[in-house]
Amino acid sequence: MRTQPNATSHTPECRRRRAMLLGIGVMLALSGAQQLATAADASDYPHRPIRVIVGFSPGGSADLTARTVGQKLGELLGQTVVVDNRAGASGMIGGELVARAAADGYTLYEATMTTHGIGPNLYKKIPYDPIESFEAIALMVRIPLVMFAHASVPATSVKQLVAVLKANPGKYRYSSAGNGSPPHLAAELFKLKAGVDILHIPYKGTGAAVPDLVAGQVHLMIDGPPPFLGHVKAGRLRALAAANDKRLALLPDVPTFAESGYSGMEAGLWYGMLAPKGTPRAIIERLNSAIGQALHDADLRKRFAASAIEVIGSTPDEFGRYIGSEIKRWGEVARAADIHLD
């Protein structure tokens, strides 16, 4: 006797179930193949040159850091590391380029305090998500900021300075590398913590601001030490406090803000490395390990120390959390000081 097929096996519901199961099988097969391909790609990574996008012009600390680390990274990975400067829009031009790049580890982005700390809080529209569009690789280095005063300012300490500023509201001026720059936000943080009134004079970069500070056209500036050290030695400027958790090796006699009675003033020009979202974890770990090795190189550390650059290093997860905390922290300062750029 011929067995009759179950009538229910031909119902629309059964056909939908079979199609769904078939689809799941295909998806699993494709996923497995993709994972195998990714593992293969990661195992021989890198097999061609790596490009590091820097969102700022050549010659600055961002460029110096990328090129110094990149050179050592290339030696360790056995491939050329090319630094590509894509300046403009506070680093967002370079950030968008990397956010849209292939997630294969061959296009990286140097994140900074500007691009992934301050910037996301100052612009209403950013062409990418500063966290979700990238994979964190490593925090590399940090340049602690220092408050400098012209010799005409009648203060040799932060406490004396605050007393002078409170007795003369609006009389004194501070310069910065531009609206929304790290020196600008650091000075605004000081104003909030000290409760003082100082007039902001923005310049187009630190290089343009330093001559007017030395000439006494402005009275104060908080920035990285290198451009100011010669003037401090000559007596034209005074270093009043370091925005760091410890004193700087280049300025051992200069107290920190915390030592001066103002905690929470830590601020630094930090630099780290990111990759496009979706870059395989094996590649992220490979890059993190190589960057860690590069940062332990004696010649690299000596070169950075001469420019007051502190070597940090981190795991990918630590750097990701750090970016989130920096965006939150500087967002609070920007809102309290009502700073925005669009």
C-alpha positions in Angstrom: 0.0 0.0 0.0 1.4 3.4 -1.0 1.7 5.8 1.9 -0.1 9.0 1.4 1.9 12.2 2.2 0.7 14.2 5.2 -1.6 16.9 3.9 -0.4 19.3 6.5 3.1 19.2 5.0 2.0 21.3 2.1 0.2 24.0 4.0 1.5 27.6 3.7 2.6 27.5 7.3 4.9 24.5 6.7 6.3 26.0 3.6 7.2 29.1 5.5 8.9 27.1 8.2 10.9 25.2 5.7 12.0 28.4 4.0 12.9 29.9 7.3 15.0 26.9 8.3 16.7 26.9 4.9 17.4 30.6 5.2 18.9 30.1 8.7 21.1 27.3 7.3 22.4 29.5 4.5 23.1 32.4 7.0 25.0 30.1 9.3 27.0 28.7 6.4 27.9 32.3 5.1 28.7 33.4 8.7 31.1 30.5 9.1 32.7 31.2 5.8 33.1 34.8 6.7 34.6 34.0 10.1 37.1 31.7 8.4 38.0 34.4 5.9 38.4 37.0 8.6 40.6 34.7 10.6 42.8 34.1 7.5 43.0 37.8 6.9 44.0 38.5 10.5 46.6 35.7 10.5 48.7 37.4 7.8 48.0 41.0 8.8 49.5 43.2 7.6 50.5 42.3 4.1 50.5 45.8 2.7 51.1 49.4 3.9 49.0 50.9 6.6 47.6 54.5 6.4 47.2 56.6 9.5 44.9 59.6 9.0 45.7 62.7 11.1 43.0 65.3 11.2 45.5 68.2 11.6 48.3 69.9 9.6 51.9 68.7 9.6 54.2 70.1 12.2 52.0 70.0 15.3 52.0 67.6 18.2 49.3 65.3 16.6 51.5 65.0 13.5 54.7 64.4 15.6 53.0 61.7 17.6 51.6 59.9 14.6 54.9 59.9 12.7 57.0 58.9 15.7 54.8 56.0 16.7 54.1 55.1 13.1 57.8 54.8 12.2 58.3 52.3 15.1 55.1 50.6 14.3 56.1 50.0 10.7 59.4 48.4 11.9 57.6 46.1 14.3 54.9 45.0 11.7 57.2 44.8 8.8 55.1 47.2 6.7 55.3 50.9 5.8 53.0 53.1 7.9 52.1 56.2 6.0 50.8 59.3 7.8 48.1 61.1 5.8 47.3 64.7 7.1 43.6 65.6 6.4 43.2 68.8 8.3 40.0 70.7 8.7 36.8 71.0 10.8 38.5 70.2 14.1 39.6 66.8 12.7 36.2 65.8 11.4 37.3 65.6 7.8 39.8 62.9 8.7 37.4 61.2 11.1 34.7 60.9 8.4 37.2 59.4 6.0 38.1 56.7 8.4 34.6 56.0 9.6 33.7 55.2 6.0 36.8 53.2 5.2 37.0 49.4 4.9 37.2 47.7 8.3 40.4 45.8 7.4 43.0 47.4 9.6 44.7 49.3 6.7 43.2 52.7 7.4 43.5 54.0 11.0 42.7 57.3 12.7 44.6 59.2 15.3 42.0 60.3 17.9 42.8 63.4 20.0 41.3 65.3 22.9 39.9 67.6 20.3 38.3 65.0 18.1 37.1 62.6 20.8 36.8 64.7 23.9 35.8 68.3 23.2 34.6 68.3 19.5 31.6 66.0 19.9 30.1 68.5 22.4 30.6 71.6 20.4 29.0 70.7 17.0 25.4 69.9 16.5 26.1 67.8 13.4 29.0 65.4 13.1 29.3 63.1 10.1 29.9 60.0 12.3 29.3 58.7 15.8 32.5 59.4 17.8 32.1 56.1 19.7 30.0 53.8 17.6 31.8 54.5 14.3 35.2 53.3 15.5 37.0 50.5 17.3 39.4 51.6 20.0 42.9 50.3 19.6 45.1 52.1 22.2 45.7 55.4 24.1 49.3 56.3 23.2 50.5 59.5 24.8 49.5 62.7 26.6 50.9 66.2 26.9 49.9 67.7 30.2 48.8 71.4 30.0 50.4 74.1 32.1 49.2 77.6 33.0 51.7 80.3 32.0 51.5 84.0 33.0 53.2 87.1 31.6 55.9 88.4 34.0 53.8 91.6 34.5 51.0 89.6 36.2 51.5 90.2 40.0 51.3 86.6 41.0 53.8 83.8 41.5 51.2 81.1 42.4 47.7 80.1 41.5 46.3 81.3 44.8 47.8 84.7 44.3 46.5 84.8 40.7 43.0 84.0 41.8 43.1 86.8 44.4 44.3 89.2 41.7 41.7 88.1 39.2 38.9 88.4 41.7 40.0 91.9 42.7 40.1 92.9 39.0 37.1 91.1 37.2 37.4 91.4 33.4 40.7 93.2 33.4 43.0 90.3 32.6 43.0 88.4 29.3 43.8 84.8 28.4 44.7 83.5 25.0 44.0 80.1 23.4 44.8 78.2 20.2 41.2 79.0 19.0 37.6 78.7 20.0 36.8 75.2 21.1 40.5 74.2 21.4 41.8 72.2 24.4 43.6 75.4 25.8 40.2 77.2 25.5 38.3 74.5 27.4 41.0 74.1 30.0 41.0 77.8 30.8 37.2 77.8 31.0 37.4 74.9 33.4 39.8 77.0 35.5 37.4 79.9 35.4 34.6 77.7 36.6 36.6 76.1 39.4 38.2 79.4 40.6 35.1 81.6 40.1 37.0 84.2 38.2 36.3 86.5 35.2 38.9 86.5 32.5 38.5 87.7 28.9 39.1 85.1 26.2 41.2 86.1 23.2 41.3 83.2 20.6 44.1 82.9 18.1 44.6 80.6 15.1 46.8 78.1 16.8 49.3 78.1 19.7 52.1 79.5 17.5 50.1 82.7 16.8 49.2 83.1 20.5 52.6 82.8 22.1 54.2 86.1 20.7 51.3 88.2 22.2 51.6 86.4 25.5 55.4 87.1 25.6 54.7 90.7 24.6 52.1 91.1 27.4 49.2 91.8 25.0 47.5 88.9 26.8 48.2 87.8 30.3 47.6 84.1 30.7 47.5 80.9 28.6 47.1 77.2 29.4 48.8 74.9 26.9 51.5 72.3 26.3 54.9 73.3 27.6 57.4 73.2 24.7 56.7 76.6 23.0 56.9 78.4 26.4 59.9 76.9 28.2 62.5 79.2 26.6 60.5 82.2 27.7 60.1 80.9 31.2 63.9 80.4 31.4 64.4 84.0 30.2 62.1 85.4 32.8 59.5 86.7 30.3 56.8 84.2 31.5 56.1 82.3 34.6 54.8 78.7 34.9 52.2 78.7 37.6 50.7 75.2 37.7 50.5 71.9 35.8 47.1 70.5 34.9 48.3 67.0 35.7 48.2 64.5 38.5 51.9 64.9 39.2 54.6 67.4 38.5 56.3 67.5 35.1 59.9 66.3 34.7 60.7 69.4 32.6 59.2 71.7 35.3 59.9 70.0 38.6 59.5 73.2 40.7 56.0 73.9 39.3 53.2 72.6 41.5 50.1 70.9 40.1 46.7 72.6 40.3 45.7 70.1 43.0 48.7 71.1 45.0 47.6 74.7 44.6 44.2 74.0 46.0 42.2 73.3 42.8 41.6 69.6 42.2 39.9 68.3 39.1 41.9 70.5 36.8 43.7 67.7 35.0 43.8 68.3 31.3 46.1 67.1 28.5 46.5 66.8 24.8 46.1 63.1 24.4 46.5 61.0 21.3 45.3 57.4 20.6 44.6 55.1 17.7 41.2 54.0 16.3 40.1 51.7 13.4 36.8 51.7 11.5 33.9 49.9 13.2 33.8 46.2 12.5 37.6 45.8 12.2 38.3 42.2 13.4 39.3 41.9 17.0 42.4 39.9 16.1 43.7 42.8 14.0 42.8 45.3 16.9 44.8 43.1 19.3 47.7 42.8 16.9 47.9 46.6 16.5 47.5 47.2 20.2 50.4 44.8 21.0 52.6 46.5 18.4 51.8 50.0 19.7 52.6 48.8 23.2 55.9 47.5 22.0 56.6 50.8 20.2 55.8 52.9 23.3 58.4 50.9 25.3 61.2 51.7 22.8 63.9 53.7 24.6 64.7 56.1 21.7 61.0 56.9 21.3 60.5 57.6 25.0 63.5 59.8 25.0 62.3 61.8 22.1 58.8 62.2 23.6 60.2 63.2 27.0 62.2 66.1 25.4 58.8 67.5 24.2 57.0 66.9 27.6 55.0 64.1 26.0 54.1 61.4 28.5 53.9 57.8 27.3 50.6 56.1 28.4 49.5 52.9 26.6 46.3 51.0 27.3 44.2 48.1 26.2 41.5 48.6 23.6 38.7 48.4 26.2 40.5 50.9 28.5 40.9 53.4 25.7 37.2 53.0 24.7 36.1 53.8 28.3 38.5 56.7 28.4 37.0 58.3 25.3 33.5 58.0 26.8 34.7 59.7 30.0 36.4 62.5 28.1 33.4 63.2 26.0 31.2 63.4 29.2 33.7 65.5 31.1 34.3 68.2 28.5 30.6 68.2 27.6 29.9 69.4 31.1 32.5 72.2 30.8 31.2 73.2 27.4 27.6 73.4 28.7 28.5 75.3 31.8 30.5 77.8 29.8 28.0 77.9 27.0 30.6 77.1 24.3 29.4 75.9 20.9 30.7 76.2 17.4 27.6 75.8 15.2 
